[in-house]
Structures are given as structure tokens and as C-alpha cells.
């Protein structure tokens, strides 16, 4: 069993974590609370809110992932979101299109020329301090380091950030999204290349909570090319995301309260 746990990342992920789409108001409020704790209270990237929920105008047309511990689903770990094109105005820019308007290399890829219903942006990845805090990480919302992948005879794996990214990919695949954009640290591409995931830089860096570069990922290519060691954790994440989406479709909407029904 020890060897199985050591090399089967799906088993290891399921042992410690649970990931699900945040499909109702209660689940989304938990996502917004994590974001407020990380982005507003700890890192001061955003102003604190009286309701302790960090939201913006993109949340109305986003899908959200929520990561909790498997032993206690009430114990929040982290979150991310998938920003889709606005249904009422598909040409409206995604967040990175605003931030990188002057640095995008449109010879590589021009988001305005792609089918807008098939593109999305991964953003607002956040992990609570309890699950990320190491020396020097106080200003990083989702750190990944070289040593997270193991050193010599000490195998390790960054379950939390990789699980959140795979959760976003699973949401994208289920939603008919082919192309994912992300504004992230330059070193992330090298880390993900080790997993068989290509993240291609598509423009110059900008100052956005540190140096960030706009990059693109191809969803079918991610699923096709991910390395064998990653496939077990991908299957677990995809299964849990699909189950959550299916359950939300089967759950009937709440019955409206009518006068005379009682309190």
C-alpha cells in the first residue's frame, strides 16, 4: 500500500482532498470567503469588504471550483474560477485582455478572432495560508516550487495547486471550452511542462501582483498529452467535477415561498 500511495497520485489526492464545482449560492459564498481571506486580508491585493466576500463583475459569468479536505468537507483549502465569455456580450474582454491589452502578441494568437464561446480564462486561484505558508511565501497566493515535485528519494507532489488547475481544466472540458488563457508567473510553464502540460506565453510580462505573463493552454492537448503519472489524479478530479455538475442538474430548484405556506 505504501508503494501504491507513493506512485498513484489519484489515490493520494482522494485520500486528502475533495474538489467540486461550486454550483449553488452557499458553495459560491465559500469560494468568495477564501478569496477574501487570501486576496484582501492576507495579501491586501483587494480592499476588505464588510461581508468578507471578494467578488467582481466577472463572477456573474464564471464557473468556480472549491477544494476542501476529504476528512472534513467544511475545512476550506482553496478555490479557482473559470471566466467564460459574457452570454449577453461575447465580445466583452476577459480579465487578461484588459490587463494585457498592450503586451499581447496577436501574431501568436488573437483572442478577439476566436469563437468566444470556446475560450475562457483561469483566474482567482487562491489557497488559504494554512496550506501554503512556507518561508518567503507570504506574498504569493498559489506558490509552486521546484522542490514540490520531490528531491531524490523524497517524492512529493503539489496536490493543491495542480488539483485546482486540473479542476479548471475539467470544468472547461465539460463546458465545451477549447482554449484556456491564464495570467501567471513565468516559471509556471516550466513546472507544468514536467507534467506534459504545455503553457505557451503569448505576450510580454506586466506588473500585476508581481511579474505576470499572459499564456495559453489547449484543453484537448492537455488531456491528450498529460504524462502517465498525472492521469490518475486527472481521472479523480474529472470524476468529482463531473459528479458535482451532474448532481446540480438533477437537483430541483427550491419551491418558491407562497403566502400562507407558514414561516
GUVO-832813 format. One record per residue (C-alpha): residue number from 0; x negated, z negated, y negated. Coordinates in steps of 0.001 Angstrom, whole numbers. Layout:
BEGIN
> nr c1 c3 c2
> NUM X Z Y
...
// end
This chain:
BEGIN
> nr c1 c3 c2
> 0 0 0 0
> 1 -2832 -709 -2403
> 2 -4264 2792 -1953
> 3 -775 4276 -2326
> 4 -204 2387 -5576
> 5 -3660 3364 -6801
> 6 -3144 7116 -6406
> 7 632 7581 -6696
> 8 1358 7381 -10399
> 9 5079 7752 -9833
> 10 5157 4572 -7773
> 11 3084 2756 -10353
> 12 5312 3870 -13232
> 13 8536 2934 -11431
> 14 7083 -449 -10484
> 15 6573 -1498 -14096
> 16 8741 680 -16352
> 17 12117 2258 -16780
> 18 12819 5250 -19034
> 19 16201 6547 -20105
> 20 17821 8703 -22748
> 21 19465 6646 -25494
> 22 22917 8168 -25318
> 23 25153 5603 -26990
> 24 25088 3658 -30239
> 25 23824 464 -28601
> 26 20863 2234 -26979
> 27 20012 4119 -30166
> 28 20063 873 -32139
> 29 17424 -475 -29733
> 30 15311 2611 -30443
> 31 15699 2101 -34187
> 32 14718 -1579 -33824
> 33 11481 -641 -32051
> 34 10720 1874 -34770
> 35 11390 -689 -37485
> 36 9164 -3263 -35802
> 37 6287 -785 -35448
> 38 6597 1538 -38450
> 39 7979 -909 -41025
> 40 6957 -4470 -40114
> 41 3573 -3904 -38452
> 42 2098 -679 -39819
> 43 4013 -532 -43118
> 44 4394 3232 -42842
> 45 8016 2920 -43950
> 46 9841 381 -46133
> 47 11515 -2503 -44362
> 48 15300 -2314 -44031
> 49 17767 -5156 -44246
> 50 19336 -4155 -40910
> 51 15880 -3907 -39242
> 52 16603 -362 -38041
> 53 14303 2504 -39029
> 54 16250 5759 -39302
> 55 16030 9024 -41205
> 56 18024 12205 -41742
> 57 16678 13822 -38554
> 58 18193 11240 -36211
> 59 21639 12828 -36527
> 60 20383 15879 -34602
> 61 17836 14226 -32288
> 62 17688 13049 -28688
> 63 15988 9720 -28044
> 64 14024 8155 -25161
> 65 13861 4410 -24584
> 66 11189 2759 -22425
> 67 11772 -761 -21084
> 68 10206 -2927 -18403
> 69 11579 -2483 -14912
> 70 11751 -6227 -14277
> 71 13830 -6847 -17412
> 72 15634 -3842 -18972
> 73 16225 -5959 -22087
> 74 12460 -6097 -22682
> 75 11766 -3171 -25011
> 76 8447 -1312 -24701
> 77 8580 1911 -26694
> 78 10511 4973 -27745
> 79 10279 8559 -28872
> 80 12622 11270 -30065
> 81 13156 14994 -29775
> 82 14231 16514 -33093
> 83 16437 19553 -32495
> 84 17429 22253 -34959
> 85 20362 21253 -37130
> 86 23527 22598 -35496
> 87 25116 23393 -38874
> 88 21921 24904 -40335
> 89 19431 26005 -37625
> 90 17005 27392 -40192
> 91 16519 23959 -41791
> 92 12852 22926 -41306
> 93 11813 20450 -38636
> 94 9755 17483 -39930
> 95 6366 19091 -39224
> 96 7449 22270 -41024
> 97 7889 20206 -44182
> 98 4648 18255 -43772
> 99 2502 21261 -42797
> 100 4123 23965 -44913
> 101 771 24898 -46457
> 102 -1500 24427 -43436
> 103 360 26224 -40618
> 104 -1385 29330 -39323
> 105 1613 31596 -38848
> 106 -607 34224 -37194
> 107 -724 31886 -34184
> 108 2964 31015 -34191
> 109 5664 31156 -36840
> 110 8471 28657 -36148
> 111 10795 30496 -38534
> 112 10692 33580 -36282
> 113 11506 31743 -33044
> 114 15027 31207 -31661
> 115 15759 27926 -33419
> 116 17989 26625 -30627
> 117 14997 26771 -28268
> 118 12467 24806 -30343
> 119 12151 21088 -31047
> 120 9657 18537 -32337
> 121 8420 15384 -30632
> 122 8162 12610 -33198
> 123 8539 8886 -33894
> 124 6614 7802 -30813
> 125 6226 4050 -31075
> 126 5043 1287 -28740
> 127 5530 -2369 -29508
> 128 2347 -4302 -30308
> 129 2567 -6428 -27153
> 130 1996 -3282 -25081
> 131 -635 -1540 -27171
> 132 -2681 -4128 -29047
> 133 -6401 -3987 -28441
> 134 -9273 -4366 -30836
> 135 -9115 -1714 -33543
> 136 -5594 -540 -32753
> 137 -3668 -2320 -35480
> 138 -3144 922 -37430
> 139 -2163 3162 -34544
> 140 1431 3449 -33365
> 141 575 5014 -29989
> 142 -3129 4917 -29120
> 143 -4719 6738 -26199
> 144 -8397 6254 -25426
> 145 -10869 7834 -23038
> 146 -11118 4613 -21045
> 147 -7351 4627 -20473
> 148 -7935 7233 -17763
> 149 -10288 4975 -15831
> 150 -14018 4423 -15670
> 151 -15953 4887 -12461
> 152 -14456 2715 -9734
> 153 -11864 1168 -12067
> 154 -8914 3571 -12013
> 155 -6446 3231 -14851
> 156 -3719 5342 -16370
> 157 -1964 5236 -19754
> 158 1525 4944 -18288
> 159 3266 4115 -21555
> 160 2217 6992 -23850
> 161 2205 9564 -21054
> 162 5601 8334 -19840
> 163 7064 8695 -23331
> 164 5667 12199 -23768
> 165 6948 13242 -20348
> 166 10321 11742 -21260
> 167 10438 14025 -24298
> 168 9470 16999 -22119
> 169 12240 16125 -19642
> 170 14778 15949 -22466
> 171 13518 19299 -23754
> 172 13732 20981 -20346
> 173 17267 19695 -19829
> 174 18280 20892 -23328
> 175 17033 24465 -22953
> 176 14005 23942 -25209
> 177 11029 26231 -24550
> 178 8687 25289 -27387
> 179 7706 21793 -28499
> 180 5887 21027 -31719
> 181 4068 17790 -32443
> 182 2079 16395 -35358
> 183 -593 14219 -33819
> 184 -4189 13041 -33704
> 185 -6713 15826 -32975
> 186 -8140 14061 -29911
> 187 -4785 14094 -28101
> 188 -5278 17702 -26989
> 189 -8441 16787 -25084
> 190 -6726 13876 -23340
> 191 -3724 15947 -22288
> 192 -5927 18796 -21080
> 193 -7127 16404 -18368
> 194 -3539 16301 -17116
> 195 -3087 20062 -17097
> 196 -1034 19994 -20308
> 197 -2169 22439 -22995
> 198 -1583 21359 -26593
> 199 -2640 24156 -28947
> 200 -3482 23457 -32577
> 201 -1591 25798 -34898
> 202 -2865 24848 -38327
> 203 -5131 22728 -40448
> 204 -5046 18955 -40480
> 205 -3157 16892 -43027
> 206 -3303 13265 -44098
> 207 -233 11663 -42545
> 208 -860 8086 -41449
> 209 -4394 9238 -40702
> 210 -5581 12744 -39866
> 211 -2888 14698 -38034
> 212 -2794 18296 -36853
> 213 229 20482 -36067
> 214 239 21584 -32442
> 215 2498 23368 -29989
> 216 3322 22936 -26289
> 217 5146 25327 -23965
> 218 7690 23457 -21859
> 219 7781 25824 -18822
> 220 3966 25911 -18814
> 221 3769 22111 -18856
> 222 5976 21872 -15773
> 223 4182 24736 -14058
> 224 583 23709 -14745
> 225 518 19907 -14656
> 226 -2023 18604 -12193
> 227 -1040 17327 -8782
> 228 -1895 13732 -9645
> 229 618 13844 -12545
> 230 3528 15373 -10613
> 231 4707 12100 -9023
> 232 5127 10383 -12410
> 233 6745 13546 -13795
> 234 9282 13551 -10955
> 235 10160 9909 -11610
> 236 10530 10420 -15365
> 237 12553 13609 -14945
> 238 14816 11948 -12379
> 239 15507 8971 -14639
> 240 16147 11140 -17702
> 241 18474 13443 -15740
> 242 20336 10476 -14263
> 243 20868 8989 -17701
> 244 22150 12279 -19100
> 245 24455 12821 -16128
> 246 25827 9283 -16349
> 247 26571 9728 -20039
> 248 28556 12886 -19296
> 249 30614 11091 -16652
> 250 31362 8061 -18815
> 251 34746 8465 -20552
> 252 34878 7765 -24271
> 253 36233 4350 -25280
> 254 40003 4141 -25677
> 255 40893 4007 -29372
> 256 42411 757 -30521
> 257 46086 1140 -31419
> 258 48244 -1235 -33440
> 259 49943 -3686 -31136
> 260 47253 -3494 -28427
> 261 46065 -7013 -29157
> 262 42764 -8225 -30614
// end
